[in-house]
Amino acid sequence: MLSRLSPALAGALAMMVCAFLWSTAGLFIKLIDWNPFWIAGVRSLIAGAFLLAVVRTVRLNWSWPLVAAAVANAVCMILFVLANKLTTSANAILV
């Protein structure tokens, strides 16, 4: 369906869907009664599966900056979910 749209419109729609999903993240984290590490892991698994489905190829040139970025992203995700579980979503998003 997106292939029939202009690249600019497809990009705008993708950004709108991304913004909607990102803005509801705090709500769903609060509603799900799981350990924060499980939630972060499932979120990462879903994101990885989506990216693999969209990109379809994985070409990684392993380097220290790549590993550092992956670790930073994992820490950011875990801390975001922990902050949402331990405090209000507004505080976690604002900080």
Distance bins in CASP14 RR format, pairs under 12 A and 6 or more apart:
PFRMAT RR
TARGET T0000
AUTHOR 0000-0000-0000
RMODE 2
METHOD distances of the structure
MODEL  1
1 9 0 0 0 0 0 1 0 0 0 0 0
1 10 0 0 0 0 1 0 0 0 0 0 0
1 13 0 0 0 0 1 0 0 0 0 0 0
1 14 0 0 0 0 0 1 0 0 0 0 0
2 8 0 0 0 0 0 1 0 0 0 0 0
2 9 0 0 0 0 1 0 0 0 0 0 0
2 10 1 0 1 0 0 0 0 0 0 0 0
2 11 0 0 0 0 1 0 0 0 0 0 0
2 12 0 0 0 0 0 1 0 0 0 0 0
2 13 1 0 0 1 0 0 0 0 0 0 0
2 14 1 0 0 1 0 0 0 0 0 0 0
2 17 0 0 0 0 0 1 0 0 0 0 0
2 54 0 0 0 0 0 1 0 0 0 0 0
3 9 0 0 0 0 0 1 0 0 0 0 0
3 10 0 0 0 0 1 0 0 0 0 0 0
4 10 0 0 0 0 1 0 0 0 0 0 0
4 13 0 0 0 0 0 1 0 0 0 0 0
5 11 0 0 0 0 1 0 0 0 0 0 0
5 12 0 0 0 0 1 0 0 0 0 0 0
5 13 1 0 0 1 0 0 0 0 0 0 0
5 14 0 0 0 0 0 1 0 0 0 0 0
6 12 0 0 0 0 1 0 0 0 0 0 0
6 13 0 0 0 0 0 1 0 0 0 0 0
7 13 0 0 0 0 0 1 0 0 0 0 0
7 14 0 0 0 0 0 1 0 0 0 0 0
8 14 0 0 0 0 0 1 0 0 0 0 0
8 15 0 0 0 0 0 1 0 0 0 0 0
9 15 0 0 0 0 0 1 0 0 0 0 0
9 16 0 0 0 0 0 1 0 0 0 0 0
10 16 0 0 0 0 0 1 0 0 0 0 0
10 17 0 0 0 0 0 1 0 0 0 0 0
11 17 0 0 0 0 1 0 0 0 0 0 0
11 18 0 0 0 0 1 0 0 0 0 0 0
11 19 0 0 0 0 0 1 0 0 0 0 0
12 18 0 0 0 0 0 1 0 0 0 0 0
12 19 0 0 0 0 0 1 0 0 0 0 0
13 19 0 0 0 0 0 1 0 0 0 0 0
13 20 0 0 0 0 0 1 0 0 0 0 0
14 20 0 0 0 0 0 1 0 0 0 0 0
14 21 0 0 0 0 0 1 0 0 0 0 0
14 50 0 0 0 0 0 1 0 0 0 0 0
14 54 0 0 0 0 1 0 0 0 0 0 0
15 21 0 0 0 0 0 1 0 0 0 0 0
15 22 0 0 0 0 0 1 0 0 0 0 0
16 22 0 0 0 0 0 1 0 0 0 0 0
16 23 0 0 0 0 0 1 0 0 0 0 0
17 23 0 0 0 0 0 1 0 0 0 0 0
17 24 0 0 0 0 0 1 0 0 0 0 0
17 50 0 0 0 0 0 1 0 0 0 0 0
18 24 0 0 0 0 0 1 0 0 0 0 0
18 25 0 0 0 0 0 1 0 0 0 0 0
18 47 0 0 0 0 0 1 0 0 0 0 0
18 50 0 0 0 0 0 1 0 0 0 0 0
19 25 0 0 0 0 0 1 0 0 0 0 0
20 27 0 0 0 0 0 1 0 0 0 0 0
20 28 0 0 0 0 0 1 0 0 0 0 0
21 27 0 0 0 0 0 1 0 0 0 0 0
21 28 0 0 0 0 1 0 0 0 0 0 0
21 43 0 0 0 0 0 1 0 0 0 0 0
21 46 0 0 0 0 0 1 0 0 0 0 0
21 47 0 0 0 0 0 1 0 0 0 0 0
21 50 0 0 0 0 0 1 0 0 0 0 0
22 28 0 0 0 0 0 1 0 0 0 0 0
22 29 0 0 0 0 0 1 0 0 0 0 0
22 43 0 0 0 0 0 1 0 0 0 0 0
22 47 0 0 0 0 0 1 0 0 0 0 0
22 80 0 0 0 0 0 1 0 0 0 0 0
22 89 0 0 0 0 0 1 0 0 0 0 0
22 93 0 0 0 0 1 0 0 0 0 0 0
23 89 0 0 0 0 1 0 0 0 0 0 0
23 90 0 0 0 0 0 1 0 0 0 0 0
23 93 0 0 0 0 1 0 0 0 0 0 0
24 30 0 0 0 0 0 1 0 0 0 0 0
24 31 0 0 0 0 1 0 0 0 0 0 0
24 84 0 0 0 0 0 1 0 0 0 0 0
24 89 0 0 0 0 1 0 0 0 0 0 0
24 93 0 0 0 0 0 1 0 0 0 0 0
25 31 0 0 0 0 0 1 0 0 0 0 0
25 32 0 0 0 0 0 1 0 0 0 0 0
25 39 0 0 0 0 1 0 0 0 0 0 0
25 40 0 0 0 0 0 1 0 0 0 0 0
25 43 1 0 0 1 0 0 0 0 0 0 0
25 46 0 0 0 0 0 1 0 0 0 0 0
25 47 0 0 0 0 0 1 0 0 0 0 0
25 77 0 0 0 0 0 1 0 0 0 0 0
25 80 1 0 0 1 0 0 0 0 0 0 0
25 81 0 0 0 0 1 0 0 0 0 0 0
25 83 0 0 0 0 0 1 0 0 0 0 0
25 84 1 0 0 1 0 0 0 0 0 0 0
25 85 0 0 0 0 0 1 0 0 0 0 0
25 89 0 0 0 0 1 0 0 0 0 0 0
25 92 0 0 0 0 1 0 0 0 0 0 0
25 93 0 0 0 0 1 0 0 0 0 0 0
26 32 0 0 0 0 1 0 0 0 0 0 0
26 36 0 0 0 0 0 1 0 0 0 0 0
26 39 0 0 0 0 0 1 0 0 0 0 0
26 43 0 0 0 0 0 1 0 0 0 0 0
26 80 0 0 0 0 1 0 0 0 0 0 0
26 81 0 0 0 0 1 0 0 0 0 0 0
26 83 0 0 0 0 1 0 0 0 0 0 0
26 84 1 0 1 0 0 0 0 0 0 0 0
26 85 0 0 0 0 1 0 0 0 0 0 0
26 87 0 0 0 0 0 1 0 0 0 0 0
26 88 0 0 0 0 1 0 0 0 0 0 0
26 89 1 0 1 0 0 0 0 0 0 0 0
26 90 0 0 0 0 1 0 0 0 0 0 0
26 91 0 0 0 0 0 1 0 0 0 0 0
26 92 1 0 0 1 0 0 0 0 0 0 0
26 93 1 0 0 1 0 0 0 0 0 0 0
27 84 0 0 0 0 1 0 0 0 0 0 0
27 88 0 0 0 0 0 1 0 0 0 0 0
27 89 1 0 0 1 0 0 0 0 0 0 0
27 90 0 0 0 0 0 1 0 0 0 0 0
27 92 0 0 0 0 0 1 0 0 0 0 0
27 93 0 0 0 0 0 1 0 0 0 0 0
28 34 0 0 0 0 0 1 0 0 0 0 0
28 39 0 0 0 0 1 0 0 0 0 0 0
28 42 0 0 0 0 0 1 0 0 0 0 0
28 43 0 0 0 0 1 0 0 0 0 0 0
28 46 0 0 0 0 0 1 0 0 0 0 0
28 81 0 0 0 0 0 1 0 0 0 0 0
28 84 0 0 0 0 1 0 0 0 0 0 0
28 85 0 0 0 0 0 1 0 0 0 0 0
28 89 0 0 0 0 1 0 0 0 0 0 0
29 35 0 0 0 0 0 1 0 0 0 0 0
29 36 1 0 0 1 0 0 0 0 0 0 0
29 38 0 0 0 0 0 1 0 0 0 0 0
29 39 1 0 1 0 0 0 0 0 0 0 0
29 40 0 0 0 0 1 0 0 0 0 0 0
29 41 0 0 0 0 0 1 0 0 0 0 0
29 42 0 0 0 0 0 1 0 0 0 0 0
29 43 0 0 0 0 1 0 0 0 0 0 0
29 77 0 0 0 0 0 1 0 0 0 0 0
29 78 0 0 0 0 0 1 0 0 0 0 0
29 80 0 0 0 0 1 0 0 0 0 0 0
29 81 1 0 1 0 0 0 0 0 0 0 0
29 82 0 0 0 0 1 0 0 0 0 0 0
29 83 0 0 0 0 1 0 0 0 0 0 0
29 84 1 0 1 0 0 0 0 0 0 0 0
29 85 1 0 0 1 0 0 0 0 0 0 0
29 86 0 0 0 0 0 1 0 0 0 0 0
29 87 0 0 0 0 0 1 0 0 0 0 0
29 88 0 0 0 0 0 1 0 0 0 0 0
29 89 1 0 0 1 0 0 0 0 0 0 0
29 92 0 0 0 0 1 0 0 0 0 0 0
29 93 0 0 0 0 0 1 0 0 0 0 0
30 36 0 0 0 0 0 1 0 0 0 0 0
30 39 0 0 0 0 0 1 0 0 0 0 0
30 81 0 0 0 0 0 1 0 0 0 0 0
30 83 0 0 0 0 0 1 0 0 0 0 0
30 84 1 0 0 1 0 0 0 0 0 0 0
30 85 1 0 0 1 0 0 0 0 0 0 0
30 86 0 0 0 0 0 1 0 0 0 0 0
30 87 0 0 0 0 0 1 0 0 0 0 0
30 88 0 0 0 0 1 0 0 0 0 0 0
30 89 1 0 0 1 0 0 0 0 0 0 0
30 90 0 0 0 0 0 1 0 0 0 0 0
30 92 0 0 0 0 0 1 0 0 0 0 0
30 93 0 0 0 0 0 1 0 0 0 0 0
31 39 0 0 0 0 0 1 0 0 0 0 0
31 84 0 0 0 0 0 1 0 0 0 0 0
31 85 0 0 0 0 0 1 0 0 0 0 0
31 89 0 0 0 0 0 1 0 0 0 0 0
32 38 0 0 0 0 1 0 0 0 0 0 0
32 39 1 0 0 1 0 0 0 0 0 0 0
32 40 0 0 0 0 0 1 0 0 0 0 0
32 41 0 0 0 0 0 1 0 0 0 0 0
32 42 0 0 0 0 1 0 0 0 0 0 0
32 43 0 0 0 0 0 1 0 0 0 0 0
32 81 0 0 0 0 1 0 0 0 0 0 0
32 84 0 0 0 0 0 1 0 0 0 0 0
32 85 0 0 0 0 1 0 0 0 0 0 0
33 39 0 0 0 0 1 0 0 0 0 0 0
33 85 0 0 0 0 1 0 0 0 0 0 0
34 40 0 0 0 0 1 0 0 0 0 0 0
34 41 0 0 0 0 1 0 0 0 0 0 0
34 42 1 0 0 1 0 0 0 0 0 0 0
34 43 0 0 0 0 0 1 0 0 0 0 0
34 81 0 0 0 0 1 0 0 0 0 0 0
34 84 0 0 0 0 0 1 0 0 0 0 0
34 85 0 0 0 0 1 0 0 0 0 0 0
35 41 0 0 0 0 1 0 0 0 0 0 0
35 42 0 0 0 0 0 1 0 0 0 0 0
35 78 0 0 0 0 0 1 0 0 0 0 0
35 81 0 0 0 0 1 0 0 0 0 0 0
35 82 0 0 0 0 0 1 0 0 0 0 0
35 85 0 0 0 0 1 0 0 0 0 0 0
36 42 0 0 0 0 0 1 0 0 0 0 0
36 43 0 0 0 0 0 1 0 0 0 0 0
36 77 0 0 0 0 0 1 0 0 0 0 0
36 78 1 0 0 1 0 0 0 0 0 0 0
36 79 0 0 0 0 1 0 0 0 0 0 0
36 80 0 0 0 0 1 0 0 0 0 0 0
36 81 1 0 1 0 0 0 0 0 0 0 0
36 82 1 0 1 0 0 0 0 0 0 0 0
36 83 0 0 0 0 1 0 0 0 0 0 0
36 84 1 0 0 1 0 0 0 0 0 0 0
36 85 1 0 1 0 0 0 0 0 0 0 0
36 86 0 0 0 0 1 0 0 0 0 0 0
36 87 0 0 0 0 0 1 0 0 0 0 0
36 92 0 0 0 0 0 1 0 0 0 0 0
37 43 0 0 0 0 0 1 0 0 0 0 0
37 44 0 0 0 0 0 1 0 0 0 0 0
37 74 0 0 0 0 0 1 0 0 0 0 0
37 77 0 0 0 0 0 1 0 0 0 0 0
37 78 1 0 0 1 0 0 0 0 0 0 0
37 79 0 0 0 0 0 1 0 0 0 0 0
37 81 1 0 0 1 0 0 0 0 0 0 0
37 82 0 0 0 0 1 0 0 0 0 0 0
37 85 0 0 0 0 0 1 0 0 0 0 0
38 44 0 0 0 0 0 1 0 0 0 0 0
38 45 0 0 0 0 0 1 0 0 0 0 0
38 78 0 0 0 0 0 1 0 0 0 0 0
38 81 0 0 0 0 1 0 0 0 0 0 0
38 82 0 0 0 0 0 1 0 0 0 0 0
38 85 0 0 0 0 0 1 0 0 0 0 0
39 45 0 0 0 0 0 1 0 0 0 0 0
39 46 0 0 0 0 0 1 0 0 0 0 0
39 77 0 0 0 0 1 0 0 0 0 0 0
39 78 0 0 0 0 1 0 0 0 0 0 0
39 80 0 0 0 0 1 0 0 0 0 0 0
39 81 1 0 1 0 0 0 0 0 0 0 0
39 82 0 0 0 0 1 0 0 0 0 0 0
39 83 0 0 0 0 0 1 0 0 0 0 0
39 84 0 0 0 0 1 0 0 0 0 0 0
39 85 1 0 0 1 0 0 0 0 0 0 0
40 46 0 0 0 0 0 1 0 0 0 0 0
40 47 0 0 0 0 0 1 0 0 0 0 0
40 73 0 0 0 0 0 1 0 0 0 0 0
40 74 1 0 0 1 0 0 0 0 0 0 0
40 75 0 0 0 0 1 0 0 0 0 0 0
40 76 0 0 0 0 1 0 0 0 0 0 0
40 77 1 0 1 0 0 0 0 0 0 0 0
40 78 1 0 1 0 0 0 0 0 0 0 0
40 79 0 0 0 0 1 0 0 0 0 0 0
40 80 1 0 0 1 0 0 0 0 0 0 0
40 81 1 0 1 0 0 0 0 0 0 0 0
40 82 0 0 0 0 1 0 0 0 0 0 0
40 83 0 0 0 0 0 1 0 0 0 0 0
40 84 0 0 0 0 0 1 0 0 0 0 0
40 85 0 0 0 0 0 1 0 0 0 0 0
41 47 0 0 0 0 1 0 0 0 0 0 0
41 48 0 0 0 0 0 1 0 0 0 0 0
41 49 0 0 0 0 0 1 0 0 0 0 0
41 74 0 0 0 0 1 0 0 0 0 0 0
41 77 1 0 0 1 0 0 0 0 0 0 0
41 78 0 0 0 0 1 0 0 0 0 0 0
41 80 0 0 0 0 0 1 0 0 0 0 0
41 81 0 0 0 0 1 0 0 0 0 0 0
42 48 0 0 0 0 0 1 0 0 0 0 0
42 49 0 0 0 0 0 1 0 0 0 0 0
42 77 0 0 0 0 0 1 0 0 0 0 0
42 81 0 0 0 0 1 0 0 0 0 0 0
43 49 0 0 0 0 0 1 0 0 0 0 0
43 50 0 0 0 0 0 1 0 0 0 0 0
43 73 0 0 0 0 0 1 0 0 0 0 0
43 74 0 0 0 0 0 1 0 0 0 0 0
43 76 0 0 0 0 0 1 0 0 0 0 0
43 77 1 0 0 1 0 0 0 0 0 0 0
43 78 0 0 0 0 1 0 0 0 0 0 0
43 80 0 0 0 0 1 0 0 0 0 0 0
43 81 1 0 0 1 0 0 0 0 0 0 0
43 84 0 0 0 0 0 1 0 0 0 0 0
44 50 0 0 0 0 0 1 0 0 0 0 0
44 51 0 0 0 0 0 1 0 0 0 0 0
44 70 0 0 0 0 0 1 0 0 0 0 0
44 73 0 0 0 0 1 0 0 0 0 0 0
44 74 1 0 0 1 0 0 0 0 0 0 0
44 75 0 0 0 0 0 1 0 0 0 0 0
44 76 0 0 0 0 0 1 0 0 0 0 0
44 77 1 0 0 1 0 0 0 0 0 0 0
44 78 0 0 0 0 1 0 0 0 0 0 0
44 80 0 0 0 0 0 1 0 0 0 0 0
44 81 0 0 0 0 0 1 0 0 0 0 0
45 51 0 0 0 0 0 1 0 0 0 0 0
45 52 0 0 0 0 0 1 0 0 0 0 0
45 77 0 0 0 0 0 1 0 0 0 0 0
46 52 0 0 0 0 0 1 0 0 0 0 0
46 53 0 0 0 0 0 1 0 0 0 0 0
46 77 0 0 0 0 0 1 0 0 0 0 0
47 53 0 0 0 0 0 1 0 0 0 0 0
47 54 0 0 0 0 0 1 0 0 0 0 0
47 55 0 0 0 0 0 1 0 0 0 0 0
47 73 0 0 0 0 1 0 0 0 0 0 0
47 74 0 0 0 0 0 1 0 0 0 0 0
47 77 0 0 0 0 1 0 0 0 0 0 0
48 54 0 0 0 0 1 0 0 0 0 0 0
48 55 0 0 0 0 1 0 0 0 0 0 0
48 58 0 0 0 0 0 1 0 0 0 0 0
48 70 0 0 0 0 0 1 0 0 0 0 0
48 73 0 0 0 0 0 1 0 0 0 0 0
48 77 0 0 0 0 0 1 0 0 0 0 0
49 55 0 0 0 0 0 1 0 0 0 0 0
49 56 0 0 0 0 0 1 0 0 0 0 0
50 56 0 0 0 0 0 1 0 0 0 0 0
51 57 0 0 0 0 0 1 0 0 0 0 0
51 58 0 0 0 0 1 0 0 0 0 0 0
52 58 1 0 0 1 0 0 0 0 0 0 0
59 66 0 0 0 0 0 1 0 0 0 0 0
60 66 1 0 0 1 0 0 0 0 0 0 0
60 67 0 0 0 0 0 1 0 0 0 0 0
60 69 0 0 0 0 0 1 0 0 0 0 0
60 70 0 0 0 0 1 0 0 0 0 0 0
61 67 0 0 0 0 0 1 0 0 0 0 0
62 68 0 0 0 0 0 1 0 0 0 0 0
62 69 0 0 0 0 0 1 0 0 0 0 0
62 70 0 0 0 0 0 1 0 0 0 0 0
63 69 0 0 0 0 1 0 0 0 0 0 0
63 70 0 0 0 0 0 1 0 0 0 0 0
64 70 0 0 0 0 0 1 0 0 0 0 0
64 71 0 0 0 0 0 1 0 0 0 0 0
65 71 0 0 0 0 0 1 0 0 0 0 0
65 72 0 0 0 0 0 1 0 0 0 0 0
66 72 0 0 0 0 0 1 0 0 0 0 0
66 73 0 0 0 0 0 1 0 0 0 0 0
67 73 0 0 0 0 0 1 0 0 0 0 0
67 74 0 0 0 0 0 1 0 0 0 0 0
68 74 0 0 0 0 0 1 0 0 0 0 0
68 75 0 0 0 0 0 1 0 0 0 0 0
69 75 0 0 0 0 0 1 0 0 0 0 0
69 76 0 0 0 0 0 1 0 0 0 0 0
70 76 0 0 0 0 0 1 0 0 0 0 0
70 77 0 0 0 0 0 1 0 0 0 0 0
71 77 0 0 0 0 0 1 0 0 0 0 0
71 78 0 0 0 0 0 1 0 0 0 0 0
72 78 0 0 0 0 0 1 0 0 0 0 0
72 79 0 0 0 0 0 1 0 0 0 0 0
73 79 0 0 0 0 0 1 0 0 0 0 0
73 80 0 0 0 0 0 1 0 0 0 0 0
74 80 0 0 0 0 0 1 0 0 0 0 0
74 81 0 0 0 0 0 1 0 0 0 0 0
75 81 0 0 0 0 0 1 0 0 0 0 0
75 82 0 0 0 0 0 1 0 0 0 0 0
76 82 0 0 0 0 0 1 0 0 0 0 0
76 83 0 0 0 0 0 1 0 0 0 0 0
76 92 0 0 0 0 0 1 0 0 0 0 0
77 83 0 0 0 0 0 1 0 0 0 0 0
77 84 0 0 0 0 0 1 0 0 0 0 0
78 84 0 0 0 0 0 1 0 0 0 0 0
78 85 0 0 0 0 0 1 0 0 0 0 0
79 85 0 0 0 0 0 1 0 0 0 0 0
79 86 0 0 0 0 0 1 0 0 0 0 0
79 87 0 0 0 0 0 1 0 0 0 0 0
79 92 0 0 0 0 1 0 0 0 0 0 0
79 95 0 0 0 0 1 0 0 0 0 0 0
80 86 0 0 0 0 0 1 0 0 0 0 0
80 87 0 0 0 0 0 1 0 0 0 0 0
80 89 0 0 0 0 0 1 0 0 0 0 0
80 91 0 0 0 0 0 1 0 0 0 0 0
80 92 1 0 0 1 0 0 0 0 0 0 0
80 93 0 0 0 0 1 0 0 0 0 0 0
80 95 0 0 0 0 1 0 0 0 0 0 0
81 87 0 0 0 0 0 1 0 0 0 0 0
81 89 0 0 0 0 0 1 0 0 0 0 0
81 92 0 0 0 0 1 0 0 0 0 0 0
82 92 0 0 0 0 1 0 0 0 0 0 0
82 95 0 0 0 0 0 1 0 0 0 0 0
83 89 0 0 0 0 1 0 0 0 0 0 0
83 90 0 0 0 0 0 1 0 0 0 0 0
83 91 1 0 0 1 0 0 0 0 0 0 0
83 92 1 1 0 0 0 0 0 0 0 0 0
83 93 0 0 0 0 1 0 0 0 0 0 0
83 94 0 0 0 0 0 1 0 0 0 0 0
83 95 1 0 0 1 0 0 0 0 0 0 0
84 90 0 0 0 0 1 0 0 0 0 0 0
84 91 0 0 0 0 1 0 0 0 0 0 0
84 92 1 0 1 0 0 0 0 0 0 0 0
84 93 0 0 0 0 1 0 0 0 0 0 0
84 94 0 0 0 0 0 1 0 0 0 0 0
84 95 0 0 0 0 0 1 0 0 0 0 0
85 91 0 0 0 0 0 1 0 0 0 0 0
85 92 0 0 0 0 1 0 0 0 0 0 0
86 92 0 0 0 0 1 0 0 0 0 0 0
86 95 0 0 0 0 0 1 0 0 0 0 0
87 93 0 0 0 0 0 1 0 0 0 0 0
87 94 0 0 0 0 0 1 0 0 0 0 0
87 95 0 0 0 0 1 0 0 0 0 0 0
88 94 0 0 0 0 1 0 0 0 0 0 0
88 95 0 0 0 0 0 1 0 0 0 0 0
89 95 0 0 0 0 0 1 0 0 0 0 0
END
